[in-house]
């Protein structure tokens, strides 16, 4: 298995993703910390950044769409203002100060 990630390394990863995509990170520091801890745990357990809000399907190949940032985030963020786990927000949603809400889980829509 690949080397272990630290909380700080995962935090940098989420910051780089947000910057590259033009997104904001969830401003709730406790919520954000819990998500980064979940991503770190998943990386250290599975060897990849499986979304902390999703269970593994048992292999990297099957989980690939759910690896952070998941494929559904690119549709969910423009539509709902945030991704399924609310780690990433559109800049407009973040500026609105609205609370993220539950959104449909697209992972199982067409199964």
Gaussian input, Z-matrix of N, CA and C with variables (Angstrom, degrees):
# hf/3-21g

backbone

0 1
 N
 C     1     B1
 C     2     B2     1     A1
 N     3     B3     2     A2     1     D1
 C     4     B4     3     A3     2     D2
 C     5     B5     4     A4     3     D3
 N     6     B6     5     A5     4     D4
 C     7     B7     6     A6     5     D5
 C     8     B8     7     A7     6     D6
 N     9     B9     8     A8     7     D7
 C    10    B10     9     A9     8     D8
 C    11    B11    10    A10     9     D9
 N    12    B12    11    A11    10    D10
 C    13    B13    12    A12    11    D11
 C    14    B14    13    A13    12    D12
 N    15    B15    14    A14    13    D13
 C    16    B16    15    A15    14    D14
 C    17    B17    16    A16    15    D15
 N    18    B18    17    A17    16    D16
 C    19    B19    18    A18    17    D17
 C    20    B20    19    A19    18    D18
 N    21    B21    20    A20    19    D19
 C    22    B22    21    A21    20    D20
 C    23    B23    22    A22    21    D21
 N    24    B24    23    A23    22    D22
 C    25    B25    24    A24    23    D23
 C    26    B26    25    A25    24    D24
 N    27    B27    26    A26    25    D25
 C    28    B28    27    A27    26    D26
 C    29    B29    28    A28    27    D27
 N    30    B30    29    A29    28    D28
 C    31    B31    30    A30    29    D29
 C    32    B32    31    A31    30    D30
 N    33    B33    32    A32    31    D31
 C    34    B34    33    A33    32    D32
 C    35    B35    34    A34    33    D33
 N    36    B36    35    A35    34    D34
 C    37    B37    36    A36    35    D35
 C    38    B38    37    A37    36    D36
 N    39    B39    38    A38    37    D37
 C    40    B40    39    A39    38    D38
 C    41    B41    40    A40    39    D39
 N    42    B42    41    A41    40    D40
 C    43    B43    42    A42    41    D41
 C    44    B44    43    A43    42    D42
 N    45    B45    44    A44    43    D43
 C    46    B46    45    A45    44    D44
 C    47    B47    46    A46    45    D45
 N    48    B48    47    A47    46    D46
 C    49    B49    48    A48    47    D47
 C    50    B50    49    A49    48    D48
 N    51    B51    50    A50    49    D49
 C    52    B52    51    A51    50    D50
 C    53    B53    52    A52    51    D51
 N    54    B54    53    A53    52    D52
 C    55    B55    54    A54    53    D53
 C    56    B56    55    A55    54    D54
 N    57    B57    56    A56    55    D55
 C    58    B58    57    A57    56    D56
 C    59    B59    58    A58    57    D57
 N    60    B60    59    A59    58    D58
 C    61    B61    60    A60    59    D59
 C    62    B62    61    A61    60    D60
 N    63    B63    62    A62    61    D61
 C    64    B64    63    A63    62    D62
 C    65    B65    64    A64    63    D63
 N    66    B66    65    A65    64    D64
 C    67    B67    66    A66    65    D65
 C    68    B68    67    A67    66    D66
 N    69    B69    68    A68    67    D67
 C    70    B70    69    A69    68    D68
 C    71    B71    70    A70    69    D69
 N    72    B72    71    A71    70    D70
 C    73    B73    72    A72    71    D71
 C    74    B74    73    A73    72    D72
 N    75    B75    74    A74    73    D73
 C    76    B76    75    A75    74    D74
 C    77    B77    76    A76    75    D75
 N    78    B78    77    A77    76    D76
 C    79    B79    78    A78    77    D77
 C    80    B80    79    A79    78    D78
 N    81    B81    80    A80    79    D79
 C    82    B82    81    A81    80    D80
 C    83    B83    82    A82    81    D81
 N    84    B84    83    A83    82    D82
 C    85    B85    84    A84    83    D83
 C    86    B86    85    A85    84    D84
 N    87    B87    86    A86    85    D85
 C    88    B88    87    A87    86    D86
 C    89    B89    88    A88    87    D87
 N    90    B90    89    A89    88    D88
 C    91    B91    90    A90    89    D89
 C    92    B92    91    A91    90    D90
 N    93    B93    92    A92    91    D91
 C    94    B94    93    A93    92    D92
 C    95    B95    94    A94    93    D93
 N    96    B96    95    A95    94    D94
 C    97    B97    96    A96    95    D95
 C    98    B98    97    A97    96    D96
 N    99    B99    98    A98    97    D97
 C   100   B100    99    A99    98    D98
 C   101   B101   100   A100    99    D99
 N   102   B102   101   A101   100   D100
 C   103   B103   102   A102   101   D101
 C   104   B104   103   A103   102   D102
 N   105   B105   104   A104   103   D103
 C   106   B106   105   A105   104   D104
 C   107   B107   106   A106   105   D105
 N   108   B108   107   A107   106   D106
 C   109   B109   108   A108   107   D107
 C   110   B110   109   A109   108   D108
 N   111   B111   110   A110   109   D109
 C   112   B112   111   A111   110   D110
 C   113   B113   112   A112   111   D111
 N   114   B114   113   A113   112   D112
 C   115   B115   114   A114   113   D113
 C   116   B116   115   A115   114   D114
 N   117   B117   116   A116   115   D115
 C   118   B118   117   A117   116   D116
 C   119   B119   118   A118   117   D117
 N   120   B120   119   A119   118   D118
 C   121   B121   120   A120   119   D119
 C   122   B122   121   A121   120   D120
 N   123   B123   122   A122   121   D121
 C   124   B124   123   A123   122   D122
 C   125   B125   124   A124   123   D123
 N   126   B126   125   A125   124   D124
 C   127   B127   126   A126   125   D125
 C   128   B128   127   A127   126   D126
 N   129   B129   128   A128   127   D127
 C   130   B130   129   A129   128   D128
 C   131   B131   130   A130   129   D129
 N   132   B132   131   A131   130   D130
 C   133   B133   132   A132   131   D131
 C   134   B134   133   A133   132   D132
 N   135   B135   134   A134   133   D133
 C   136   B136   135   A135   134   D134
 C   137   B137   136   A136   135   D135
 N   138   B138   137   A137   136   D136
 C   139   B139   138   A138   137   D137
 C   140   B140   139   A139   138   D138
 N   141   B141   140   A140   139   D139
 C   142   B142   141   A141   140   D140
 C   143   B143   142   A142   141   D141
 N   144   B144   143   A143   142   D142
 C   145   B145   144   A144   143   D143
 C   146   B146   145   A145   144   D144
 N   147   B147   146   A146   145   D145
 C   148   B148   147   A147   146   D146
 C   149   B149   148   A148   147   D147
 N   150   B150   149   A149   148   D148
 C   151   B151   150   A150   149   D149
 C   152   B152   151   A151   150   D150
 N   153   B153   152   A152   151   D151
 C   154   B154   153   A153   152   D152
 C   155   B155   154   A154   153   D153
 N   156   B156   155   A155   154   D154
 C   157   B157   156   A156   155   D155
 C   158   B158   157   A157   156   D156
 N   159   B159   158   A158   157   D157
 C   160   B160   159   A159   158   D158
 C   161   B161   160   A160   159   D159
 N   162   B162   161   A161   160   D160
 C   163   B163   162   A162   161   D161
 C   164   B164   163   A163   162   D162
 N   165   B165   164   A164   163   D163
 C   166   B166   165   A165   164   D164
 C   167   B167   166   A166   165   D165
 N   168   B168   167   A167   166   D166
 C   169   B169   168   A168   167   D167
 C   170   B170   169   A169   168   D168
 N   171   B171   170   A170   169   D169
 C   172   B172   171   A171   170   D170
 C   173   B173   172   A172   171   D171
 N   174   B174   173   A173   172   D172
 C   175   B175   174   A174   173   D173
 C   176   B176   175   A175   174   D174
 N   177   B177   176   A176   175   D175
 C   178   B178   177   A177   176   D176
 C   179   B179   178   A178   177   D177
 N   180   B180   179   A179   178   D178
 C   181   B181   180   A180   179   D179
 C   182   B182   181   A181   180   D180
 N   183   B183   182   A182   181   D181
 C   184   B184   183   A183   182   D182
 C   185   B185   184   A184   183   D183
 N   186   B186   185   A185   184   D184
 C   187   B187   186   A186   185   D185
 C   188   B188   187   A187   186   D186
 N   189   B189   188   A188   187   D187
 C   190   B190   189   A189   188   D188
 C   191   B191   190   A190   189   D189
 N   192   B192   191   A191   190   D190
 C   193   B193   192   A192   191   D191
 C   194   B194   193   A193   192   D192
 N   195   B195   194   A194   193   D193
 C   196   B196   195   A195   194   D194
 C   197   B197   196   A196   195   D195
 N   198   B198   197   A197   196   D196
 C   199   B199   198   A198   197   D197
 C   200   B200   199   A199   198   D198
 N   201   B201   200   A200   199   D199
 C   202   B202   201   A201   200   D200
 C   203   B203   202   A202   201   D201
 N   204   B204   203   A203   202   D202
 C   205   B205   204   A204   203   D203
 C   206   B206   205   A205   204   D204
 N   207   B207   206   A206   205   D205
 C   208   B208   207   A207   206   D206
 C   209   B209   208   A208   207   D207
 N   210   B210   209   A209   208   D208
 C   211   B211   210   A210   209   D209
 C   212   B212   211   A211   210   D210
 N   213   B213   212   A212   211   D211
 C   214   B214   213   A213   212   D212
 C   215   B215   214   A214   213   D213
 N   216   B216   215   A215   214   D214
 C   217   B217   216   A216   215   D215
 C   218   B218   217   A217   216   D216
 N   219   B219   218   A218   217   D217
 C   220   B220   219   A219   218   D218
 C   221   B221   220   A220   219   D219
 N   222   B222   221   A221   220   D220
 C   223   B223   222   A222   221   D221
 C   224   B224   223   A223   222   D222
 N   225   B225   224   A224   223   D223
 C   226   B226   225   A225   224   D224
 C   227   B227   226   A226   225   D225
 N   228   B228   227   A227   226   D226
 C   229   B229   228   A228   227   D227
 C   230   B230   229   A229   228   D228
 N   231   B231   230   A230   229   D229
 C   232   B232   231   A231   230   D230
 C   233   B233   232   A232   231   D231
 N   234   B234   233   A233   232   D232
 C   235   B235   234   A234   233   D233
 C   236   B236   235   A235   234   D234
 N   237   B237   236   A236   235   D235
 C   238   B238   237   A237   236   D236
 C   239   B239   238   A238   237   D237
 N   240   B240   239   A239   238   D238
 C   241   B241   240   A240   239   D239
 C   242   B242   241   A241   240   D240
 N   243   B243   242   A242   241   D241
 C   244   B244   243   A243   242   D242
 C   245   B245   244   A244   243   D243
 N   246   B246   245   A245   244   D244
 C   247   B247   246   A246   245   D245
 C   248   B248   247   A247   246   D246
 N   249   B249   248   A248   247   D247
 C   250   B250   249   A249   248   D248
 C   251   B251   250   A250   249   D249
 N   252   B252   251   A251   250   D250
 C   253   B253   252   A252   251   D251
 C   254   B254   253   A253   252   D252
 N   255   B255   254   A254   253   D253
 C   256   B256   255   A255   254   D254
 C   257   B257   256   A256   255   D255
 N   258   B258   257   A257   256   D256
 C   259   B259   258   A258   257   D257
 C   260   B260   259   A259   258   D258
 N   261   B261   260   A260   259   D259
 C   262   B262   261   A261   260   D260
 C   263   B263   262   A262   261   D261
 N   264   B264   263   A263   262   D262
 C   265   B265   264   A264   263   D263
 C   266   B266   265   A265   264   D264
 N   267   B267   266   A266   265   D265
 C   268   B268   267   A267   266   D266
 C   269   B269   268   A268   267   D267
 N   270   B270   269   A269   268   D268
 C   271   B271   270   A270   269   D269
 C   272   B272   271   A271   270   D270
 N   273   B273   272   A272   271   D271
 C   274   B274   273   A273   272   D272
 C   275   B275   274   A274   273   D273
 N   276   B276   275   A275   274   D274
 C   277   B277   276   A276   275   D275
 C   278   B278   277   A277   276   D276
 N   279   B279   278   A278   277   D277
 C   280   B280   279   A279   278   D278
 C   281   B281   280   A280   279   D279
 N   282   B282   281   A281   280   D280
 C   283   B283   282   A282   281   D281
 C   284   B284   283   A283   282   D282
 N   285   B285   284   A284   283   D283
 C   286   B286   285   A285   284   D284
 C   287   B287   286   A286   285   D285
 N   288   B288   287   A287   286   D286
 C   289   B289   288   A288   287   D287
 C   290   B290   289   A289   288   D288
 N   291   B291   290   A290   289   D289
 C   292   B292   291   A291   290   D290
 C   293   B293   292   A292   291   D291
 N   294   B294   293   A293   292   D292
 C   295   B295   294   A294   293   D293
 C   296   B296   295   A295   294   D294
 N   297   B297   296   A296   295   D295
 C   298   B298   297   A297   296   D296
 C   299   B299   298   A298   297   D297
 N   300   B300   299   A299   298   D298
 C   301   B301   300   A300   299   D299
 C   302   B302   301   A301   300   D300
 N   303   B303   302   A302   301   D301
 C   304   B304   303   A303   302   D302
 C   305   B305   304   A304   303   D303
 N   306   B306   305   A305   304   D304
 C   307   B307   306   A306   305   D305
 C   308   B308   307   A307   306   D306
 N   309   B309   308   A308   307   D307
 C   310   B310   309   A309   308   D308
 C   311   B311   310   A310   309   D309
 N   312   B312   311   A311   310   D310
 C   313   B313   312   A312   311   D311
 C   314   B314   313   A313   312   D312
 N   315   B315   314   A314   313   D313
 C   316   B316   315   A315   314   D314
 C   317   B317   316   A316   315   D315
 N   318   B318   317   A317   316   D316
 C   319   B319   318   A318   317   D317
 C   320   B320   319   A319   318   D318
 N   321   B321   320   A320   319   D319
 C   322   B322   321   A321   320   D320
 C   323   B323   322   A322   321   D321
 N   324   B324   323   A323   322   D322
 C   325   B325   324   A324   323   D323
 C   326   B326   325   A325   324   D324
 N   327   B327   326   A326   325   D325
 C   328   B328   327   A327   326   D326
 C   329   B329   328   A328   327   D327
 N   330   B330   329   A329   328   D328
 C   331   B331   330   A330   329   D329
 C   332   B332   331   A331   330   D330

   B1=1.4692
   B2=1.5239
   B3=1.2970
   B4=1.4505
   B5=1.5250
   B6=1.3126
   B7=1.4575
   B8=1.5320
   B9=1.2876
   B10=1.4624
   B11=1.5296
   B12=1.3225
   B13=1.4695
   B14=1.5206
   B15=1.3117
   B16=1.4576
   B17=1.5268
   B18=1.3208
   B19=1.4537
   B20=1.5319
   B21=1.3246
   B22=1.4729
   B23=1.5269
   B24=1.3349
   B25=1.4613
   B26=1.5359
   B27=1.3121
   B28=1.4652
   B29=1.5177
   B30=1.3105
   B31=1.4679
   B32=1.5312
   B33=1.3261
   B34=1.4695
   B35=1.5298
   B36=1.3327
   B37=1.4672
   B38=1.5307
   B39=1.3381
   B40=1.4715
   B41=1.5264
   B42=1.3187
   B43=1.4637
   B44=1.5324
   B45=1.3317
   B46=1.4686
   B47=1.5206
   B48=1.3338
   B49=1.4673
   B50=1.5304
   B51=1.3324
   B52=1.4681
   B53=1.5283
   B54=1.3131
   B55=1.4659
   B56=1.5304
   B57=1.3311
   B58=1.4660
   B59=1.5265
   B60=1.3277
   B61=1.4626
   B62=1.5258
   B63=1.3322
   B64=1.4645
   B65=1.5189
   B66=1.3327
   B67=1.4559
   B68=1.5247
   B69=1.3181
   B70=1.4627
   B71=1.5274
   B72=1.3163
   B73=1.4622
   B74=1.5211
   B75=1.3130
   B76=1.4574
   B77=1.5268
   B78=1.3355
   B79=1.4638
   B80=1.5344
   B81=1.3247
   B82=1.4703
   B83=1.5290
   B84=1.3292
   B85=1.4670
   B86=1.5276
   B87=1.3134
   B88=1.4687
   B89=1.5221
   B90=1.3211
   B91=1.4609
   B92=1.5265
   B93=1.3325
   B94=1.4606
   B95=1.5289
   B96=1.3314
   B97=1.4623
   B98=1.5286
   B99=1.3286
   B100=1.4692
   B101=1.5235
   B102=1.3378
   B103=1.4631
   B104=1.5274
   B105=1.3229
   B106=1.4702
   B107=1.5288
   B108=1.3166
   B109=1.4709
   B110=1.5273
   B111=1.3470
   B112=1.4609
   B113=1.5241
   B114=1.3285
   B115=1.4709
   B116=1.5254
   B117=1.3330
   B118=1.4679
   B119=1.5236
   B120=1.3205
   B121=1.4648
   B122=1.5269
   B123=1.3273
   B124=1.4628
   B125=1.5227
   B126=1.3286
   B127=1.4679
   B128=1.5285
   B129=1.3081
   B130=1.4607
   B131=1.5262
   B132=1.3025
   B133=1.4683
   B134=1.5298
   B135=1.3477
   B136=1.4679
   B137=1.5288
   B138=1.3366
   B139=1.4631
   B140=1.5119
   B141=1.3340
   B142=1.4627
   B143=1.5335
   B144=1.3359
   B145=1.4667
   B146=1.5273
   B147=1.3157
   B148=1.4555
   B149=1.5300
   B150=1.3313
   B151=1.4625
   B152=1.5305
   B153=1.3268
   B154=1.4607
   B155=1.5321
   B156=1.3169
   B157=1.4675
   B158=1.5241
   B159=1.3002
   B160=1.4665
   B161=1.5275
   B162=1.3238
   B163=1.4562
   B164=1.5188
   B165=1.3188
   B166=1.4599
   B167=1.5243
   B168=1.3220
   B169=1.4611
   B170=1.5258
   B171=1.3272
   B172=1.4524
   B173=1.5103
   B174=1.3289
   B175=1.4630
   B176=1.5265
   B177=1.3143
   B178=1.4641
   B179=1.5198
   B180=1.3170
   B181=1.4689
   B182=1.5315
   B183=1.3162
   B184=1.4709
   B185=1.5257
   B186=1.3483
   B187=1.4688
   B188=1.5211
   B189=1.3357
   B190=1.4667
   B191=1.5303
   B192=1.3354
   B193=1.4727
   B194=1.5333
   B195=1.3426
   B196=1.4603
   B197=1.5274
   B198=1.3340
   B199=1.4569
   B200=1.5231
   B201=1.3024
   B202=1.4675
   B203=1.5273
   B204=1.3262
   B205=1.4597
   B206=1.5249
   B207=1.2972
   B208=1.4629
   B209=1.5318
   B210=1.3247
   B211=1.4720
   B212=1.5199
   B213=1.3271
   B214=1.4682
   B215=1.5301
   B216=1.3290
   B217=1.4699
   B218=1.5243
   B219=1.3213
   B220=1.4664
   B221=1.5301
   B222=1.3344
   B223=1.4626
   B224=1.5258
   B225=1.3305
   B226=1.4671
   B227=1.5227
   B228=1.3201
   B229=1.4732
   B230=1.5302
   B231=1.3356
   B232=1.4719
   B233=1.5361
   B234=1.3373
   B235=1.4629
   B236=1.5262
   B237=1.3352
   B238=1.4716
   B239=1.5243
   B240=1.3202
   B241=1.4630
   B242=1.5152
   B243=1.3336
   B244=1.4652
   B245=1.5226
   B246=1.3174
   B247=1.4610
   B248=1.5327
   B249=1.3099
   B250=1.4642
   B251=1.5321
   B252=1.3129
   B253=1.4688
   B254=1.5293
   B255=1.3277
   B256=1.4728
   B257=1.5235
   B258=1.3318
   B259=1.4624
   B260=1.5184
   B261=1.3358
   B262=1.4583
   B263=1.5211
   B264=1.3348
   B265=1.4606
   B266=1.5295
   B267=1.3264
   B268=1.4645
   B269=1.5265
   B270=1.3096
   B271=1.4698
   B272=1.5255
   B273=1.3341
   B274=1.4671
   B275=1.5261
   B276=1.3376
   B277=1.4625
   B278=1.5264
   B279=1.3136
   B280=1.4708
   B281=1.5316
   B282=1.3182
   B283=1.4693
   B284=1.5250
   B285=1.3322
   B286=1.4663
   B287=1.5253
   B288=1.3412
   B289=1.4678
   B290=1.5290
   B291=1.3242
   B292=1.4682
   B293=1.5202
   B294=1.3258
   B295=1.4588
   B296=1.5240
   B297=1.3416
   B298=1.4640
   B299=1.5287
   B300=1.3223
   B301=1.4599
   B302=1.5234
   B303=1.2983
   B304=1.4552
   B305=1.5232
   B306=1.3107
   B307=1.4595
   B308=1.5341
   B309=1.3325
   B310=1.4717
   B311=1.5272
   B312=1.3180
   B313=1.4592
   B314=1.5180
   B315=1.3182
   B316=1.4649
   B317=1.5258
   B318=1.3228
   B319=1.4636
   B320=1.5178
   B321=1.3200
   B322=1.4696
   B323=1.5290
   B324=1.3352
   B325=1.4652
   B326=1.5186
   B327=1.3079
   B328=1.4639
   B329=1.5227
   B330=1.3203
   B331=1.4636
   B332=1.4893
   A1=109.58
   A2=115.31
   A3=120.33
   A4=110.62
   A5=115.54
   A6=120.18
   A7=111.55
   A8=115.67
   A9=122.37
   A10=110.45
   A11=115.66
   A12=121.60
   A13=108.86
   A14=115.59
   A15=121.36
   A16=108.71
   A17=115.99
   A18=121.25
   A19=109.99
   A20=116.38
   A21=120.63
   A22=111.89
   A23=117.38
   A24=120.06
   A25=110.44
   A26=116.56
   A27=120.08
   A28=110.53
   A29=116.64
   A30=121.40
   A31=109.60
   A32=117.36
   A33=121.98
   A34=109.60
   A35=116.91
   A36=120.75
   A37=110.47
   A38=117.76
   A39=120.14
   A40=110.98
   A41=117.09
   A42=120.41
   A43=110.85
   A44=116.20
   A45=120.21
   A46=110.88
   A47=117.54
   A48=120.95
   A49=109.65
   A50=115.99
   A51=120.16
   A52=110.75
   A53=116.45
   A54=120.59
   A55=110.82
   A56=116.28
   A57=120.87
   A58=111.89
   A59=117.13
   A60=121.42
   A61=113.04
   A62=117.44
   A63=120.16
   A64=111.87
   A65=116.40
   A66=122.55
   A67=110.41
   A68=115.63
   A69=122.68
   A70=107.69
   A71=115.65
   A72=120.69
   A73=108.92
   A74=116.11
   A75=120.28
   A76=108.95
   A77=118.25
   A78=121.00
   A79=114.60
   A80=117.61
   A81=120.90
   A82=107.49
   A83=117.00
   A84=120.94
   A85=112.97
   A86=118.91
   A87=121.09
   A88=110.18
   A89=116.61
   A90=121.80
   A91=110.11
   A92=115.95
   A93=121.42
   A94=110.56
   A95=116.47
   A96=120.32
   A97=110.73
   A98=116.97
   A99=120.50
   A100=111.22
   A101=117.47
   A102=120.61
   A103=111.11
   A104=117.32
   A105=120.51
   A106=109.83
   A107=117.52
   A108=120.10
   A109=110.53
   A110=117.11
   A111=121.25
   A112=111.85
   A113=117.02
   A114=120.39
   A115=110.77
   A116=116.44
   A117=121.04
   A118=110.26
   A119=116.30
   A120=121.18
   A121=110.65
   A122=116.86
   A123=120.21
   A124=111.59
   A125=117.26
   A126=119.43
   A127=110.02
   A128=115.99
   A129=119.92
   A130=111.98
   A131=117.41
   A132=122.15
   A133=111.71
   A134=116.93
   A135=120.80
   A136=114.39
   A137=117.00
   A138=119.89
   A139=114.22
   A140=116.38
   A141=120.93
   A142=108.51
   A143=115.18
   A144=121.49
   A145=111.12
   A146=116.91
   A147=121.07
   A148=108.31
   A149=116.24
   A150=120.68
   A151=109.11
   A152=118.22
   A153=120.57
   A154=113.38
   A155=117.00
   A156=120.61
   A157=112.60
   A158=116.67
   A159=119.86
   A160=109.85
   A161=114.30
   A162=120.33
   A163=109.32
   A164=115.41
   A165=119.19
   A166=109.82
   A167=114.31
   A168=120.55
   A169=109.50
   A170=117.29
   A171=121.15
   A172=116.59
   A173=117.27
   A174=118.37
   A175=109.43
   A176=114.41
   A177=119.83
   A178=110.46
   A179=116.94
   A180=120.62
   A181=111.23
   A182=117.07
   A183=120.59
   A184=110.59
   A185=116.76
   A186=121.23
   A187=113.36
   A188=118.43
   A189=121.12
   A190=114.22
   A191=119.63
   A192=117.99
   A193=113.58
   A194=117.80
   A195=121.86
   A196=112.95
   A197=116.99
   A198=119.72
   A199=108.00
   A200=115.88
   A201=124.16
   A202=111.50
   A203=118.67
   A204=126.25
   A205=109.78
   A206=116.05
   A207=120.82
   A208=110.76
   A209=115.89
   A210=120.13
   A211=111.69
   A212=117.18
   A213=120.89
   A214=112.29
   A215=117.21
   A216=119.69
   A217=110.97
   A218=117.17
   A219=120.62
   A220=112.04
   A221=116.96
   A222=122.30
   A223=109.78
   A224=116.44
   A225=120.79
   A226=112.98
   A227=117.51
   A228=119.71
   A229=111.39
   A230=119.64
   A231=117.62
   A232=112.77
   A233=117.23
   A234=120.42
   A235=113.16
   A236=117.10
   A237=121.45
   A238=114.12
   A239=117.13
   A240=120.37
   A241=113.20
   A242=117.29
   A243=120.85
   A244=109.19
   A245=114.74
   A246=119.70
   A247=109.74
   A248=116.50
   A249=122.79
   A250=112.38
   A251=117.17
   A252=119.42
   A253=112.44
   A254=117.04
   A255=123.92
   A256=113.07
   A257=116.90
   A258=120.28
   A259=109.43
   A260=115.45
   A261=121.60
   A262=110.41
   A263=114.74
   A264=121.95
   A265=108.59
   A266=115.43
   A267=116.93
   A268=106.36
   A269=116.37
   A270=119.05
   A271=110.79
   A272=116.18
   A273=119.94
   A274=111.07
   A275=116.33
   A276=120.02
   A277=110.13
   A278=116.65
   A279=120.87
   A280=110.38
   A281=116.73
   A282=120.82
   A283=111.92
   A284=117.32
   A285=121.22
   A286=112.36
   A287=116.06
   A288=122.46
   A289=112.85
   A290=117.56
   A291=120.74
   A292=109.31
   A293=115.18
   A294=120.72
   A295=109.07
   A296=118.18
   A297=118.63
   A298=109.97
   A299=115.63
   A300=119.84
   A301=109.13
   A302=116.48
   A303=120.41
   A304=109.41
   A305=115.35
   A306=120.90
   A307=108.00
   A308=117.58
   A309=119.68
   A310=111.81
   A311=115.78
   A312=121.53
   A313=108.15
   A314=116.21
   A315=121.42
   A316=112.69
   A317=117.44
   A318=119.87
   A319=112.40
   A320=116.39
   A321=119.81
   A322=112.78
   A323=117.72
   A324=120.95
   A325=113.98
   A326=117.59
   A327=120.76
   A328=112.94
   A329=115.84
   A330=118.46
   A331=111.32
   D1=153.29
   D2=179.60
   D3=-68.28
   D4=170.17
   D5=-177.81
   D6=-64.77
   D7=158.52
   D8=-179.16
   D9=-76.20
   D10=148.13
   D11=176.19
   D12=-100.70
   D13=148.60
   D14=173.58
   D15=-97.13
   D16=165.11
   D17=175.16
   D18=-54.36
   D19=-45.84
   D20=-177.67
   D21=-62.65
   D22=-40.10
   D23=178.49
   D24=-64.42
   D25=-40.57
   D26=179.10
   D27=-67.40
   D28=-39.34
   D29=177.70
   D30=-58.89
   D31=-45.68
   D32=178.07
   D33=-61.32
   D34=-41.59
   D35=177.52
   D36=-57.12
   D37=-48.29
   D38=-178.54
   D39=-65.30
   D40=-35.96
   D41=177.89
   D42=-65.39
   D43=-40.82
   D44=179.23
   D45=-66.45
   D46=-41.78
   D47=178.24
   D48=-60.78
   D49=-50.10
   D50=-178.98
   D51=-57.74
   D52=-45.21
   D53=-179.32
   D54=-62.79
   D55=-47.81
   D56=-177.86
   D57=-62.22
   D58=-38.78
   D59=-176.69
   D60=-86.42
   D61=-11.39
   D62=-176.88
   D63=78.37
   D64=27.84
   D65=-179.34
   D66=-103.75
   D67=170.46
   D68=172.64
   D69=-110.87
   D70=156.22
   D71=174.31
   D72=-91.48
   D73=152.99
   D74=179.75
   D75=-56.56
   D76=125.91
   D77=-175.87
   D78=-77.65
   D79=-11.61
   D80=178.36
   D81=-75.29
   D82=106.29
   D83=-170.96
   D84=-61.89
   D85=-36.92
   D86=178.98
   D87=-69.47
   D88=-45.00
   D89=178.88
   D90=-61.78
   D91=-46.89
   D92=178.99
   D93=-59.67
   D94=-45.85
   D95=-179.71
   D96=-59.51
   D97=-43.56
   D98=179.33
   D99=-61.19
   D100=-40.69
   D101=179.00
   D102=-66.70
   D103=-42.41
   D104=178.98
   D105=-65.89
   D106=-39.04
   D107=176.09
   D108=-62.21
   D109=-40.57
   D110=177.86
   D111=-64.83
   D112=-42.30
   D113=177.08
   D114=-62.96
   D115=-42.34
   D116=179.20
   D117=-62.44
   D118=-46.56
   D119=178.41
   D120=-59.20
   D121=-46.17
   D122=179.98
   D123=-63.68
   D124=-40.70
   D125=177.80
   D126=-61.57
   D127=-46.29
   D128=-177.44
   D129=-70.25
   D130=-23.93
   D131=178.77
   D132=-85.94
   D133=-43.87
   D134=-171.98
   D135=-109.97
   D136=-18.11
   D137=-178.59
   D138=92.06
   D139=9.02
   D140=177.33
   D141=-154.94
   D142=159.39
   D143=-176.57
   D144=-80.49
   D145=71.41
   D146=174.29
   D147=-65.52
   D148=133.16
   D149=178.18
   D150=-46.87
   D151=132.52
   D152=-177.33
   D153=-69.13
   D154=-11.83
   D155=-179.38
   D156=-96.65
   D157=5.54
   D158=-176.08
   D159=-127.85
   D160=148.12
   D161=175.79
   D162=-86.50
   D163=152.09
   D164=177.07
   D165=-72.34
   D166=148.35
   D167=174.07
   D168=-94.44
   D169=1.07
   D170=173.51
   D171=108.27
   D172=-10.50
   D173=177.80
   D174=-153.50
   D175=152.67
   D176=178.48
   D177=-59.95
   D178=-39.34
   D179=-178.25
   D180=-60.32
   D181=-47.07
   D182=-179.75
   D183=-72.36
   D184=-35.05
   D185=-179.47
   D186=-77.91
   D187=-10.85
   D188=-172.06
   D189=-46.00
   D190=-44.76
   D191=179.43
   D192=-63.00
   D193=-22.87
   D194=-177.00
   D195=-96.80
   D196=7.83
   D197=176.91
   D198=-78.96
   D199=132.54
   D200=-174.99
   D201=-64.03
   D202=130.97
   D203=-6.87
   D204=-77.39
   D205=131.33
   D206=-174.51
   D207=-65.60
   D208=158.39
   D209=-178.48
   D210=-62.26
   D211=-29.22
   D212=-177.06
   D213=-74.65
   D214=-21.14
   D215=-179.75
   D216=-60.73
   D217=-32.35
   D218=-177.50
   D219=-69.17
   D220=-18.55
   D221=176.21
   D222=-100.76
   D223=-41.37
   D224=-176.81
   D225=-66.15
   D226=-40.74
   D227=-176.01
   D228=-64.19
   D229=-47.01
   D230=175.94
   D231=-64.72
   D232=-35.21
   D233=-176.56
   D234=-78.88
   D235=-45.36
   D236=-173.70
   D237=-109.25
   D238=-12.84
   D239=-179.07
   D240=93.84
   D241=-8.36
   D242=178.72
   D243=-159.15
   D244=164.10
   D245=177.55
   D246=-81.35
   D247=175.45
   D248=-175.53
   D249=-53.81
   D250=-44.81
   D251=-178.08
   D252=-89.67
   D253=-6.15
   D254=178.62
   D255=67.57
   D256=26.10
   D257=171.73
   D258=-72.09
   D259=-45.00
   D260=-179.30
   D261=-107.20
   D262=137.56
   D263=179.66
   D264=-126.45
   D265=152.38
   D266=169.77
   D267=-68.27
   D268=153.52
   D269=179.56
   D270=-61.97
   D271=-36.17
   D272=179.29
   D273=-64.91
   D274=-42.91
   D275=178.99
   D276=-63.96
   D277=-43.30
   D278=179.67
   D279=-60.79
   D280=-41.93
   D281=-179.40
   D282=-69.25
   D283=-25.42
   D284=-178.63
   D285=-73.37
   D286=-16.24
   D287=-179.12
   D288=65.20
   D289=14.55
   D290=176.25
   D291=-71.02
   D292=154.63
   D293=175.68
   D294=-85.78
   D295=134.09
   D296=172.98
   D297=-59.68
   D298=149.03
   D299=179.71
   D300=-127.04
   D301=169.58
   D302=178.56
   D303=-63.39
   D304=135.88
   D305=176.72
   D306=-127.68
   D307=162.27
   D308=-178.87
   D309=-62.62
   D310=145.02
   D311=176.48
   D312=-89.51
   D313=104.81
   D314=-176.85
   D315=-70.29
   D316=-15.05
   D317=-176.88
   D318=-57.17
   D319=-34.26
   D320=-174.11
   D321=-110.33
   D322=12.57
   D323=-177.17
   D324=-60.87
   D325=-44.43
   D326=-172.56
   D327=-113.63
   D328=35.42
   D329=-180.00
   D330=-102.19

